Amino acid sequence: MRTELGEEDGLMKSIESTRPVRLGLVGLGDWGEHVAQAAERVPGVSIVACYSRSPERRAAFAQRHNCRPSPSYEAMLADPEIEGVIIITPNNAHREQATLAASYGKHVLVTKPIAATIEDGKAIIRACAEAGVILAVGHQSRREPALRRLKELVDAGELGQPVMVEANISTGRGTEIGPTEWRWRRDECPGGPLIQLGIHHVDTLQHLLGPIRCVQGWQRRAVVQAEIDDVTGTLLEFENGILGYLGSAYSSSQACWIKLYGTRYVAHYDQHLGLTLSQDTWAGGPVRRQVANGMSLQWPILTMQEEVAEFAACIRTGKAPEIDGAQALRNLAVVLAAVRSHETGRPVMVDELLG
């Protein structure tokens, strides 16, 4: 099998020659469907069991994906055939589900954010470390080919010295959130689009440029009826002195882009359009060079295939995942620091939350 993601082929080969990695999946909504379809295209990986609180949903999911519907989450974890679990559930459920999985000796891949609070995130990391199981966190955006290419260019110094970054990730789906959904409530979805969407860019930006040191954030409810805010703006200061801005909204047309300003080139990443470098001058005008294509967002999503393949390879080899608990916890801390900044009206150091 060939894909656009070069990383994935090597990961697949590392598990194809061994016995299949058997996984359980909890959380069978839209994103759980994404994960299942991706896993079906990874040789050497099999989703063998699924769980949802709804018997009808898990039965239908099991039929679609040829796996067993587990009568309870604990029953799934007690199954000796299952080596790891993929957790695609609401933020505030992650701690209980991940720590319980670790207590059964199951490896854990949990969707982003790692948790809804720093305390819960630390508890997940501690439980997995004490149980000696893999903990991987689903920040898959950095795996996009255009962002992989941007990372290469930054590391090679091709952009010159990075001095500033701007980014936005937004959708209009916040207007669809209903009062029975967990995303409706501030306590379960602090920061609204910032914790659900913006955190993708937080992970990518820290991957590209290093840790974010300090943030100042603003959140507003402009359009949605939910308790959460739907428009956010966050100023970023990185430890290396780079300054940045991150916008994230639940009430606009879809946007997913990053502009990274270097002393030689400006890198323009767009999820649909790919990666372009510009080197404009007053005298010469605009100069553009395409260096990577955009990514199709049709199911199955290629970045998710790589993520599942890597998780399985880590289970087989003991190798650490690319995105572990410590990185995911800092991503969460940046988001929650922005929320605290809005509440207090002052800049917040990220390490204040990490303790």
C-alpha positions as CSV (number, residue, x, y, z in Angstrom):
1,M,0.0,0.0,0.0
2,R,1.3,3.4,-0.9
3,T,0.1,6.7,0.5
4,E,1.2,10.4,0.4
5,L,2.6,10.0,3.9
6,G,6.2,8.8,3.7
7,E,6.4,8.1,7.4
8,E,3.5,5.6,7.2
9,D,5.1,3.0,4.9
10,G,8.0,2.4,7.3
11,L,5.7,2.1,10.3
12,M,3.5,-0.3,8.4
13,K,6.4,-2.5,7.4
14,S,7.5,-2.7,11.0
15,I,4.2,-4.4,12.0
16,E,3.2,-6.2,8.9
17,S,5.8,-9.0,9.5
18,T,4.6,-9.7,13.0
19,R,1.3,-10.9,14.5
20,P,-1.5,-8.4,14.1
21,V,-1.9,-5.7,16.7
22,R,-5.4,-6.1,18.1
23,L,-7.1,-2.9,19.4
24,G,-10.3,-1.9,21.1
25,L,-12.0,1.4,20.3
26,V,-14.2,3.4,22.7
27,G,-16.2,6.4,21.5
28,L,-18.1,5.7,18.3
29,G,-19.1,9.1,17.0
30,D,-17.9,10.8,13.8
31,W,-14.2,10.7,14.8
32,G,-14.4,7.1,16.0
33,E,-15.7,6.4,12.5
34,H,-12.6,8.2,11.1
35,V,-10.3,6.1,13.2
36,A,-11.9,2.8,12.3
37,Q,-11.8,3.5,8.6
38,A,-8.1,4.5,8.9
39,A,-7.2,1.4,10.9
40,E,-8.8,-0.8,8.3
41,R,-6.2,0.4,5.9
42,V,-3.2,-0.3,8.1
43,P,-1.8,-3.7,7.5
44,G,-1.1,-5.6,10.7
45,V,-3.7,-3.7,12.7
46,S,-7.2,-4.9,13.6
47,I,-10.0,-3.2,15.6
48,V,-11.4,-6.3,17.3
49,A,-13.8,-4.7,19.8
50,C,-15.8,-1.5,20.2
51,Y,-17.7,0.1,23.0
52,S,-20.3,2.9,23.4
53,R,-22.8,3.5,26.1
54,S,-25.5,3.1,23.4
55,P,-26.2,-0.6,22.7
56,E,-27.7,0.3,19.3
57,R,-24.7,2.4,18.3
58,R,-22.1,-0.2,19.3
59,A,-24.0,-3.0,17.5
60,A,-24.3,-0.9,14.3
61,F,-20.6,0.1,14.5
62,A,-19.5,-3.5,15.1
63,Q,-21.5,-4.7,12.1
64,R,-20.0,-2.0,9.8
65,H,-16.4,-2.7,10.9
66,N,-16.6,-6.5,11.6
67,C,-15.6,-6.3,15.3
68,R,-17.2,-7.3,18.6
69,P,-19.5,-5.0,20.5
70,S,-18.4,-5.1,24.1
71,P,-21.2,-5.0,26.7
72,S,-19.1,-2.7,28.9
73,Y,-15.8,-0.8,28.8
74,E,-14.4,-3.0,31.6
75,A,-15.3,-6.1,29.6
76,M,-13.3,-4.8,26.7
77,L,-10.3,-4.1,28.9
78,A,-10.6,-7.6,30.5
79,D,-10.3,-9.2,27.0
80,P,-6.8,-10.8,26.9
81,E,-6.7,-10.5,23.1
82,I,-6.8,-6.7,23.1
83,E,-3.4,-5.1,23.4
84,G,-4.3,-1.4,23.3
85,V,-7.3,0.9,23.3
86,I,-8.0,4.0,21.2
87,I,-10.1,6.5,23.2
88,I,-12.2,8.9,21.2
89,T,-14.5,10.3,23.9
90,P,-15.4,13.7,25.6
91,N,-12.4,15.5,27.2
92,N,-13.6,14.9,30.8
93,A,-13.9,11.1,30.3
94,H,-10.2,10.7,29.3
95,R,-8.8,10.4,32.8
96,E,-11.1,7.6,34.0
97,Q,-10.9,5.6,30.7
98,A,-7.1,6.0,30.2
99,T,-6.1,5.2,33.8
100,L,-8.5,2.2,33.8
101,A,-7.0,0.9,30.6
102,A,-3.5,1.3,32.0
103,S,-4.5,-0.7,35.1
104,Y,-5.5,-3.6,32.8
105,G,-2.1,-3.4,31.1
106,K,-3.5,-1.9,27.9
107,H,-1.6,0.6,25.8
108,V,-3.4,3.9,25.2
109,L,-3.9,6.2,22.3
110,V,-6.2,9.0,23.4
111,T,-7.5,11.8,21.2
112,K,-6.5,15.4,21.9
113,P,-6.6,17.1,24.2
114,I,-5.1,14.7,26.6
115,A,-7.7,15.8,29.2
116,A,-9.8,18.7,30.2
117,T,-7.5,19.7,33.2
118,I,-3.8,19.6,34.0
119,E,-4.5,17.4,37.0
120,D,-6.3,14.8,34.9
121,G,-3.5,14.9,32.3
122,K,-0.9,14.3,34.9
123,A,-2.9,11.4,36.3
124,I,-3.1,9.8,32.9
125,I,0.7,10.2,32.3
126,R,1.4,8.8,35.8
127,A,-0.9,5.8,35.4
128,C,0.6,4.8,32.1
129,A,4.1,5.2,33.3
130,E,3.5,3.1,36.5
131,A,1.8,0.4,34.4
132,G,4.6,0.4,31.8
133,V,2.3,0.9,28.9
134,I,2.5,3.2,25.8
135,L,0.7,6.5,26.0
136,A,0.2,8.3,22.7
137,V,-1.9,11.4,22.1
138,G,-3.8,12.1,18.9
139,H,-2.4,15.4,17.7
140,Q,-2.3,14.3,14.1
141,S,-2.1,17.7,12.3
142,R,1.7,17.9,12.4
143,R,1.7,14.7,10.3
144,E,0.3,16.5,7.3
145,P,2.9,16.3,4.4
146,A,3.0,20.1,4.0
147,L,3.7,20.5,7.7
148,R,6.3,17.8,7.7
149,R,8.0,19.7,4.9
150,L,7.8,23.0,6.8
151,K,9.5,21.3,9.8
152,E,12.3,20.2,7.5
153,L,12.8,23.7,6.2
154,V,12.8,25.2,9.6
155,D,15.3,22.7,11.0
156,A,17.6,23.2,7.9
157,G,17.5,26.9,8.3
158,E,16.0,27.4,4.9
159,L,13.7,30.2,6.0
160,G,16.5,32.1,7.8
161,Q,15.8,33.0,11.4
162,P,12.1,32.6,12.3
163,V,10.9,35.8,13.9
164,M,7.1,35.7,14.0
165,V,4.2,33.4,13.3
166,E,0.5,33.8,12.7
167,A,-2.1,31.0,12.6
168,N,-5.8,30.3,12.4
169,I,-7.9,27.2,12.6
170,S,-11.7,27.8,12.6
171,T,-15.0,26.2,11.5
172,G,-18.7,27.2,11.6
173,R,-19.7,23.9,13.4
174,G,-20.1,25.6,16.7
175,T,-23.5,26.8,15.5
176,E,-24.6,23.1,15.4
177,I,-23.8,22.4,19.0
178,G,-26.9,21.5,21.1
179,P,-27.6,21.8,24.8
180,T,-27.3,18.0,25.3
181,E,-23.8,17.9,23.9
182,W,-20.7,18.1,26.2
183,R,-19.2,20.8,24.0
184,W,-22.1,23.1,25.0
185,R,-20.7,23.6,28.5
186,R,-17.7,25.7,29.6
187,D,-16.5,23.2,32.3
188,E,-16.2,20.4,29.8
189,C,-15.0,22.5,26.8
190,P,-12.9,25.4,28.3
191,G,-11.9,27.8,25.6
192,G,-14.5,26.4,23.2
193,P,-12.8,26.2,19.8
194,L,-9.4,26.9,21.3
195,I,-9.3,23.5,23.1
196,Q,-11.0,21.6,20.3
197,L,-9.4,23.2,17.2
198,G,-6.7,25.7,18.3
199,I,-4.8,23.0,20.2
200,H,-4.0,21.4,16.8
201,H,-2.0,24.5,15.9
202,V,-0.6,24.8,19.4
203,D,1.0,21.3,19.0
204,T,2.2,22.1,15.5
205,L,3.7,25.5,16.5
206,Q,5.6,24.0,19.5
207,H,6.8,21.2,17.3
208,L,8.1,23.7,14.7
209,L,9.4,26.5,17.0
210,G,9.8,25.1,20.5
211,P,7.9,25.6,23.8
212,I,5.5,28.5,24.2
213,R,6.5,30.4,27.3
214,C,3.7,33.0,27.9
215,V,0.3,33.8,26.4
216,Q,-2.3,36.5,26.6
217,G,-5.8,35.4,25.5
218,W,-9.2,36.7,24.8
219,Q,-12.5,34.8,24.2
220,R,-15.9,36.0,23.1
221,R,-19.3,34.5,22.5
222,A,-20.3,36.1,19.2
223,V,-22.8,33.8,17.4
224,V,-23.3,30.4,19.1
225,Q,-26.1,29.7,21.6
226,A,-23.9,27.4,23.7
227,E,-22.3,28.4,27.0
228,I,-18.8,28.3,25.4
229,D,-17.2,31.2,23.7
230,D,-16.9,30.9,19.9
231,V,-14.2,33.4,18.9
232,T,-10.8,33.4,20.5
233,G,-7.5,35.3,20.0
234,T,-4.2,34.4,21.7
235,L,-0.9,36.1,21.7
236,L,2.1,33.8,22.0
237,E,5.6,34.3,23.3
238,F,8.0,31.4,22.6
239,E,11.0,30.6,24.9
240,N,13.3,31.5,22.0
241,G,11.8,35.0,21.7
242,I,9.6,34.4,18.7
243,L,6.2,36.2,18.9
244,G,3.0,34.9,17.5
245,Y,-0.8,35.0,17.2
246,L,-3.3,32.2,17.1
247,G,-7.0,32.7,16.2
248,S,-9.6,30.0,16.5
249,A,-13.4,30.3,16.0
250,Y,-16.5,28.1,16.0
251,S,-18.5,30.6,14.0
252,S,-16.7,31.3,10.7
253,S,-16.1,29.7,7.4
254,Q,-13.5,26.9,7.6
255,A,-9.8,28.1,7.9
256,C,-6.6,26.2,8.6
257,W,-3.4,28.1,7.9
258,I,0.0,29.1,9.4
259,K,2.3,31.9,8.3
260,L,5.8,31.6,9.5
261,Y,8.0,34.7,8.9
262,G,11.7,34.1,8.5
263,T,14.5,36.5,7.6
264,R,14.9,34.8,4.2
265,Y,11.4,33.5,3.3
266,V,7.8,33.6,4.6
267,A,6.3,30.2,4.7
268,H,2.5,30.0,3.9
269,Y,0.8,26.8,4.9
270,D,-2.8,26.1,4.1
271,Q,-4.4,22.7,4.7
272,H,-6.1,22.7,1.3
273,L,-3.5,24.6,-0.8
274,G,-0.3,23.2,0.7
275,L,3.0,25.0,1.5
276,T,4.3,28.0,-0.4
277,L,7.4,30.1,0.2
278,S,7.4,33.8,-0.6
279,Q,10.4,36.2,-1.0
280,D,8.7,39.5,-1.9
281,T,10.6,42.8,-2.3
282,W,9.4,46.4,-2.9
283,A,11.4,46.5,-6.2
284,G,10.7,43.0,-7.5
285,G,7.2,42.4,-6.3
286,P,5.9,39.0,-5.2
287,V,7.8,35.8,-5.7
288,R,6.1,32.5,-4.8
289,R,7.3,28.9,-4.9
290,Q,5.1,25.9,-4.1
291,V,7.1,23.3,-2.1
292,A,4.3,20.9,-0.9
293,N,0.8,20.1,-1.8
294,G,-2.3,20.3,0.3
295,M,-4.0,17.3,1.9
296,S,-7.3,15.6,1.0
297,L,-9.7,15.6,4.0
298,Q,-11.8,12.8,2.6
299,W,-12.2,9.6,4.6
300,P,-10.0,7.8,5.5
301,I,-7.7,10.6,6.6
302,L,-4.1,9.7,5.9
303,T,-2.7,11.4,9.0
304,M,-4.9,9.1,11.1
305,Q,-3.6,6.1,9.3
306,E,-0.1,7.1,10.2
307,E,-1.1,7.7,13.8
308,V,-2.7,4.3,14.2
309,A,0.3,2.6,12.4
310,E,2.7,4.4,14.7
311,F,0.7,3.4,17.8
312,A,0.7,-0.3,16.7
313,A,4.5,-0.1,15.9
314,C,5.2,1.3,19.4
315,I,3.2,-1.6,20.9
316,R,5.3,-4.1,19.0
317,T,8.7,-2.5,19.4
318,G,8.5,-0.5,22.7
319,K,9.5,2.6,20.8
320,A,8.2,5.9,22.2
321,P,5.4,7.6,20.2
322,E,6.1,10.9,18.5
323,I,3.5,12.7,20.6
324,D,3.7,11.6,24.2
325,G,2.0,12.6,27.4
326,A,4.5,15.4,28.3
327,Q,4.1,17.1,24.9
328,A,0.3,16.8,25.0
329,L,0.2,18.2,28.6
330,R,2.1,21.3,27.5
331,N,-0.3,21.8,24.6
332,L,-3.2,21.7,27.1
333,A,-1.4,24.1,29.4
334,V,-1.0,26.6,26.6
335,V,-4.8,26.5,26.0
336,L,-5.7,26.7,29.7
337,A,-3.2,29.5,30.2
338,A,-5.0,31.5,27.5
339,V,-8.4,30.8,29.3
340,R,-6.9,32.0,32.6
341,S,-5.4,35.1,30.9
342,H,-8.9,36.0,29.6
343,E,-10.3,35.5,33.1
344,T,-7.6,37.5,34.9
345,G,-6.9,40.1,32.2
346,R,-3.1,39.5,32.4
347,P,-0.5,37.5,30.5
348,V,0.0,34.0,32.0
349,M,3.2,31.9,32.0
350,V,2.5,28.4,30.8
351,D,4.7,26.9,33.6
352,E,2.3,28.4,36.1
353,L,-0.2,25.8,35.1
354,L,2.3,22.9,34.8
355,G,3.6,23.5,38.4
